């Protein structure tokens, strides 16, 4: 999905079998055009697994922020999403893909997609 910079994620592998993979061109067009996109799809379509790395690759190609932060409602959801994306990318949690929940932060300098609980995000935003 990255036009100007190196892609960090193999979106073909990450998105294999996910219905949302077909919508990646529309997502890219929306983000490149208006800079905003609302993603709505049924459960299991790939919103959590495919959209964050696609956005990260697009931003990397534009020299944008170096980390995409994804919120989840509960720690088990956050940790499972991070493990799944890390497994699909052949990495470990704490590398390219990270997660932060209260009491457990697994991120590194190379982390590009970080899954966090809503509480962690609120604390970050409030400083």
RODOMAR-493702 format. One line per field, with one value per residue: residue in one letter; x, y, z of N, C-alpha, C in turn. Coordinates in pm, 1 decimal, padded with zeros to 6 digits, always signed. Layout:
% residues N
r c(a	...)
n_u c(X	...)
n_v c(Y	...)
n_w c(Z	...)
ca_u c(X	...)
ca_v c(Y	...)
ca_w c(Z	...)
c_u c(X	...)
c_v c(Y	...)
c_w c(Z	...)
This chain:
% residues 127
r c(x	x	x	x	x	x	x	x	x	x	x	x	x	x	x	x	x	x	x	x	x	x	x	x	x	x	x	x	x	x	x	x	x	x	x	x	x	x	x	x	x	x	x	x	x	x	x	x	x	x	x	x	x	x	x	x	x	x	x	x	x	x	x	x	x	x	x	x	x	x	x	x	x	x	x	x	x	x	x	x	x	x	x	x	x	x	x	x	x	x	x	x	x	x	x	x	x	x	x	x	x	x	x	x	x	x	x	x	x	x	x	x	x	x	x	x	x	x	x	x	x	x	x	x	x	x	x)
n_u c(+00081.8	+00212.2	+00336.9	+00558.1	+00754.7	+00935.1	+00748.9	+00644.0	+00497.9	+00375.1	+00109.7	-00041.3	+00001.5	-00080.0	-00345.8	-00458.2	-00734.2	-00906.2	-01199.7	-01186.4	-00959.8	-01011.3	-01106.1	-00894.0	-00780.8	-00980.5	-00968.2	-00710.1	-00738.1	-00924.7	-00779.0	-00559.5	-00687.9	-00879.9	-00767.2	-00892.1	-01080.5	-01357.6	-01401.3	-01606.1	-01723.2	-01822.6	-01779.7	-01469.6	-01383.5	-01142.5	-01074.5	-00927.2	-00695.4	-00591.1	-00626.5	-00470.6	-00185.0	-00192.5	-00250.8	-00024.6	+00179.2	+00103.7	+00131.6	+00405.4	+00510.1	+00454.1	+00604.0	+00492.0	+00357.9	+00533.3	+00413.9	+00122.7	-00154.7	-00377.6	-00687.6	-00839.0	-01111.6	-01062.7	-00799.9	-00744.5	-00837.1	-00673.8	-00415.3	-00447.2	-00496.8	-00253.7	-00078.1	-00177.8	-00134.7	+00142.6	+00219.4	+00126.2	+00298.5	+00536.7	+00687.5	+00766.1	+00565.7	+00628.3	+00817.4	+00795.6	+00523.8	+00337.9	+00212.4	+00022.5	-00097.7	-00244.0	+00015.2	+00168.9	+00383.6	+00473.7	+00660.9	+00888.1	+01172.2	+01138.2	+00868.2	+00574.7	+00300.4	+00086.8	-00108.2	-00344.0	-00519.1	-00829.0	-00816.4	-00539.0	-00484.4	-00636.9	-00502.7	-00255.4	-00327.9	-00413.5	-00183.6)
n_v c(-00118.9	+00114.5	+00384.0	+00556.5	+00485.5	+00215.9	-00079.2	-00206.1	-00417.6	-00726.3	-00710.3	-00881.1	-01132.3	-01085.9	-01013.1	-01233.2	-01422.2	-01255.5	-01065.9	-00783.1	-00722.3	-00677.2	-00419.9	-00251.5	-00077.0	+00125.7	+00223.7	+00328.0	+00528.7	+00697.2	+00781.1	+00904.8	+01104.2	+01264.4	+01226.8	+01097.8	+00820.0	+00608.0	+00297.7	+00031.7	-00281.2	-00625.5	-00852.1	-01024.2	-00949.5	-00819.6	-00579.7	-00523.8	-00673.0	-00621.6	-00348.3	-00170.5	-00232.9	-00166.0	+00107.5	+00193.9	+00135.0	+00306.3	+00558.8	+00552.2	+00567.9	+00826.8	+00971.5	+01005.3	+00982.9	+00755.7	+00546.5	+00350.8	+00351.4	+00133.3	+00084.6	-00130.6	-00289.5	-00446.5	-00601.5	-00869.6	-00879.0	-00688.1	-00800.1	-01043.4	-00954.8	-00829.8	-01050.0	-01206.5	-01043.5	-01017.8	-01286.7	-01332.6	-01170.4	-01283.1	-01208.8	-01111.7	-01019.0	-00700.5	-00635.5	-00542.7	-00527.7	-00425.1	-00423.1	-00268.3	-00285.6	-00219.3	-00250.8	-00412.4	-00368.2	-00413.6	-00313.6	-00182.5	-00007.4	-00046.8	-00084.6	-00049.2	-00080.7	-00054.7	-00205.8	-00107.9	-00077.8	+00097.1	+00246.9	+00284.0	+00443.7	+00674.0	+00763.2	+00829.0	+01036.7	+01227.9	+01292.0)
n_w c(+00000.0	+00025.5	-00151.6	-00181.1	+00002.8	+00169.8	+00213.3	+00521.0	+00593.9	+00468.8	+00301.3	+00147.5	+00259.7	+00528.1	+00485.7	+00365.6	+00284.5	+00418.9	+00403.2	+00392.1	+00250.9	-00016.3	-00011.8	+00030.8	-00172.3	-00184.1	+00077.3	+00081.8	-00115.9	+00009.3	+00234.8	+00115.5	-00025.3	+00139.7	+00385.2	+00585.5	+00700.1	+00747.9	+00874.5	+00832.1	+00888.6	+00889.2	+01172.6	+01175.2	+00926.6	+00890.7	+01002.3	+01239.4	+01202.6	+00942.5	+00862.6	+01039.6	+00975.6	+00704.3	+00707.1	+00845.6	+00658.7	+00449.8	+00574.8	+00629.4	+00375.3	+00318.0	+00486.3	+00732.2	+01072.5	+01286.9	+01419.4	+01449.6	+01649.8	+01798.7	+01947.8	+02190.6	+02363.2	+02591.7	+02785.0	+02708.2	+02445.9	+02322.1	+02359.4	+02223.1	+01960.5	+01901.3	+01919.2	+01709.0	+01475.9	+01491.8	+01459.3	+01197.9	+01059.6	+01101.5	+01319.7	+01658.9	+01943.2	+02056.0	+01884.4	+01559.2	+01587.7	+01865.7	+02208.4	+02468.3	+02786.4	+03106.3	+03330.8	+03165.1	+02914.1	+02591.8	+02371.8	+02128.5	+01988.7	+01719.5	+01686.5	+01505.2	+01476.9	+01741.1	+01981.4	+02218.7	+02533.5	+02589.7	+02823.0	+02860.1	+02636.8	+02697.7	+02930.5	+02815.8	+02643.1	+02822.3	+02943.5)
ca_u c(+00000.0	+00299.9	+00382.1	+00685.0	+00851.3	+00932.6	+00639.8	+00691.4	+00412.2	+00330.5	-00035.7	-00097.6	+00004.4	-00162.8	-00485.8	-00503.8	-00859.6	-00988.9	-01282.7	-01151.4	-00846.1	-01062.8	-01136.7	-00772.4	-00766.4	-01071.6	-00913.2	-00595.6	-00788.8	-00985.6	-00674.2	-00478.4	-00770.6	-00926.6	-00689.4	-00981.8	-01161.8	-01434.4	-01403.4	-01718.9	-01733.4	-01869.7	-01673.5	-01388.8	-01352.2	-01003.4	-01056.4	-00821.2	-00574.4	-00539.6	-00627.6	-00356.0	-00061.0	-00211.7	-00235.9	+00116.9	+00256.3	+00070.0	+00194.5	+00550.7	+00538.2	+00433.6	+00685.1	+00401.4	+00392.5	+00597.1	+00341.5	-00023.3	-00204.8	-00509.6	-00745.4	-00927.6	-01189.5	-01012.5	-00661.6	-00737.1	-00856.6	-00552.9	-00303.6	-00474.9	-00478.4	-00109.6	-00019.4	-00219.4	-00063.6	+00284.2	+00232.9	+00107.5	+00413.3	+00657.0	+00765.3	+00719.7	+00507.2	+00737.3	+00898.7	+00720.0	+00390.0	+00347.2	+00088.3	+00033.9	-00211.5	-00195.7	+00109.5	+00243.4	+00414.1	+00560.5	+00690.9	+01030.0	+01201.8	+01091.3	+00722.8	+00503.4	+00159.2	+00075.3	-00243.6	-00355.1	-00655.3	-00882.2	-00764.9	-00400.8	-00489.9	-00685.3	-00393.0	-00155.6	-00381.1	-00423.6	-00047.4)
ca_v c(+00000.0	+00230.1	+00422.0	+00626.8	+00429.6	+00070.3	-00138.0	-00281.5	-00534.4	-00796.1	-00705.0	-00999.8	-01239.1	-01046.0	-01006.3	-01354.6	-01478.6	-01156.3	-00992.3	-00641.8	-00706.5	-00621.2	-00277.5	-00172.8	+00037.7	+00233.4	+00281.0	+00410.4	+00647.5	+00786.1	+00839.9	+00995.4	+01216.7	+01349.3	+01202.3	+01039.5	+00708.2	+00534.0	+00157.7	-00040.4	-00413.3	-00727.7	-00918.0	-01118.8	-00898.1	-00776.7	-00441.7	-00518.8	-00738.5	-00571.1	-00202.3	-00101.3	-00236.3	-00094.1	+00250.0	+00215.4	+00138.4	+00429.1	+00671.1	+00542.5	+00614.9	+00971.9	+01033.5	+01038.8	+00931.3	+00625.1	+00442.2	+00348.1	+00300.6	+00073.0	+00057.5	-00243.3	-00267.8	-00522.6	-00646.6	-00995.7	-00845.4	-00617.5	-00893.9	-01140.5	-00887.4	-00811.7	-01181.8	-01250.5	-00968.1	-01055.4	-01419.3	-01319.7	-01100.1	-01359.1	-01138.2	-01133.7	-00901.0	-00620.8	-00597.7	-00461.8	-00516.3	-00420.2	-00407.8	-00210.1	-00290.5	-00179.5	-00343.1	-00492.9	-00292.4	-00488.6	-00234.1	-00155.6	+00103.8	-00080.4	-00103.9	+00035.9	-00093.4	-00084.0	-00227.4	-00061.7	-00069.3	+00233.7	+00314.1	+00325.4	+00556.5	+00791.9	+00811.5	+00893.8	+01163.0	+01323.6	+01328.1)
ca_w c(+00000.0	+00030.0	-00283.9	-00181.7	+00096.1	+00176.9	+00290.9	+00636.6	+00609.9	+00349.0	+00315.2	+00084.2	+00359.8	+00642.0	+00445.7	+00296.9	+00333.4	+00487.9	+00308.0	+00379.9	+00159.3	-00141.6	+00007.6	+00055.7	-00263.3	-00143.4	+00200.1	+00041.9	-00186.0	+00108.9	+00318.7	+00034.1	-00067.3	+00250.2	+00505.8	+00685.2	+00653.0	+00847.4	+00833.6	+00889.6	+00827.1	+00982.4	+01248.3	+01099.8	+00793.1	+00884.0	+01051.9	+01340.2	+01154.7	+00815.7	+00848.7	+01100.8	+00897.6	+00578.2	+00738.7	+00879.8	+00534.3	+00378.2	+00644.7	+00611.7	+00240.2	+00312.9	+00589.9	+00841.6	+01205.3	+01276.7	+01491.5	+01446.0	+01777.4	+01781.8	+02079.8	+02211.4	+02484.9	+02706.9	+02769.7	+02635.2	+02304.4	+02278.9	+02352.0	+02116.7	+01831.4	+01881.6	+01890.6	+01574.7	+01373.1	+01500.1	+01398.4	+01052.9	+01001.9	+01132.4	+01421.1	+01795.8	+02006.7	+02111.4	+01769.9	+01463.6	+01646.7	+02011.2	+02284.3	+02601.5	+02877.2	+03238.5	+03391.5	+03067.3	+02792.2	+02502.2	+02253.0	+02109.8	+01897.9	+01584.7	+01686.0	+01410.3	+01513.7	+01884.0	+02031.2	+02357.4	+02586.5	+02589.3	+02942.0	+02831.8	+02543.9	+02770.7	+03015.9	+02729.1	+02592.2	+02932.1	+02982.0)
c_u c(+00085.9	+00353.9	+00523.2	+00790.9	+00841.4	+00816.4	+00700.2	+00615.7	+00381.2	+00178.5	-00104.5	-00103.9	-00088.1	-00310.9	-00540.7	-00629.7	-00950.4	-01068.5	-01239.5	-01034.3	-00890.5	-01088.6	-01012.7	-00752.5	-00858.1	-01022.8	-00797.4	-00642.5	-00849.5	-00879.3	-00586.4	-00557.2	-00803.9	-00844.7	-00769.5	-01056.6	-01235.9	-01446.1	-01515.6	-01730.7	-01776.1	-01751.7	-01599.6	-01347.7	-01207.1	-00977.4	-00938.2	-00689.6	-00512.3	-00531.1	-00506.7	-00224.6	-00073.4	-00194.4	-00090.2	+00202.4	+00228.7	+00137.7	+00345.9	+00591.0	+00524.9	+00518.8	+00603.7	+00447.4	+00446.9	+00523.3	+00191.0	-00068.1	-00349.4	-00565.2	-00835.4	-00996.4	-01132.9	-00873.1	-00651.3	-00752.0	-00730.2	-00437.5	-00323.8	-00453.6	-00330.6	-00042.5	-00054.1	-00142.5	+00084.8	+00306.8	+00220.8	+00225.7	+00544.3	+00747.3	+00711.9	+00654.0	+00619.8	+00834.4	+00821.0	+00579.1	+00404.6	+00211.4	+00119.2	-00100.5	-00156.4	-00105.3	+00191.3	+00261.2	+00514.8	+00574.6	+00841.4	+01048.2	+01146.0	+00940.1	+00655.0	+00352.9	+00154.5	-00072.0	-00246.1	-00500.1	-00699.2	-00830.0	-00622.9	-00400.9	-00535.0	-00574.2	-00285.6	-00203.6	-00389.3	-00286.9	-00003.2)
c_v c(+00124.9	+00260.1	+00478.1	+00563.4	+00279.0	+00021.6	-00219.0	-00412.4	-00595.0	-00807.5	-00822.9	-01117.2	-01207.5	-01054.3	-01130.0	-01410.3	-01380.3	-01075.5	-00847.2	-00618.5	-00644.7	-00471.1	-00191.7	-00058.2	+00155.0	+00300.9	+00374.3	+00539.6	+00746.9	+00855.4	+00936.7	+01119.1	+01311.5	+01333.6	+01138.0	+00923.1	+00648.7	+00392.1	+00088.4	-00172.3	-00513.1	-00786.6	-01020.1	-01071.3	-00853.6	-00636.4	-00431.7	-00572.3	-00669.1	-00419.5	-00135.5	-00112.8	-00165.0	+00055.7	+00281.0	+00223.4	+00265.3	+00549.5	+00670.0	+00595.1	+00764.9	+01044.3	+01073.5	+00983.7	+00789.9	+00514.3	+00461.3	+00283.4	+00256.2	+00041.4	-00065.0	-00227.0	-00335.1	-00575.3	-00776.4	-00972.3	-00781.5	-00715.8	-00997.9	-01078.5	-00868.7	-00944.5	-01228.0	-01176.4	-01001.4	-01191.5	-01411.5	-01251.6	-01171.3	-01290.3	-01175.1	-01006.1	-00828.9	-00578.4	-00501.9	-00431.9	-00519.4	-00413.5	-00345.3	-00220.6	-00252.4	-00288.3	-00425.6	-00414.5	-00371.7	-00411.7	-00214.0	-00038.9	+00079.2	-00098.8	+00000.0	+00033.5	-00135.6	-00094.3	-00189.1	-00069.8	+00076.3	+00312.4	+00364.1	+00446.5	+00684.4	+00848.8	+00881.2	+01030.5	+01270.1	+01361.6	+01262.7)
c_w c(+00000.0	-00107.9	-00281.6	-00093.5	+00099.9	+00262.5	+00404.7	+00651.8	+00474.0	+00359.7	+00247.6	+00180.9	+00476.2	+00606.4	+00378.8	+00363.6	+00405.5	+00386.0	+00288.0	+00284.5	+00027.0	-00131.9	+00030.6	-00043.1	-00227.2	-00015.1	+00166.7	-00024.9	-00087.1	+00192.4	+00240.7	-00006.3	+00046.0	+00377.2	+00617.2	+00621.4	+00771.2	+00794.7	+00909.2	+00815.8	+00934.3	+01060.9	+01161.5	+00962.3	+00778.8	+00934.7	+01147.8	+01286.5	+01034.6	+00806.8	+00915.5	+01022.4	+00762.9	+00599.4	+00771.3	+00754.1	+00455.2	+00443.5	+00628.5	+00474.9	+00226.0	+00416.8	+00711.0	+00974.3	+01195.6	+01350.2	+01476.2	+01576.6	+01758.0	+01920.3	+02077.0	+02345.0	+02610.4	+02677.8	+02689.5	+02484.7	+02247.8	+02260.8	+02242.2	+01979.0	+01801.4	+01848.3	+01749.2	+01466.7	+01374.9	+01433.7	+01246.8	+00985.1	+01032.0	+01233.3	+01558.9	+01846.8	+02080.2	+02002.7	+01681.2	+01515.4	+01798.6	+02076.2	+02419.6	+02672.0	+03014.3	+03296.5	+03294.1	+02938.0	+02709.9	+02371.6	+02247.1	+02014.9	+01758.7	+01576.4	+01597.4	+01437.9	+01660.2	+01921.9	+02179.1	+02402.9	+02583.6	+02709.1	+02923.3	+02739.7	+02614.6	+02858.8	+02933.7	+02682.4	+02700.3	+02988.9	+03105.0)
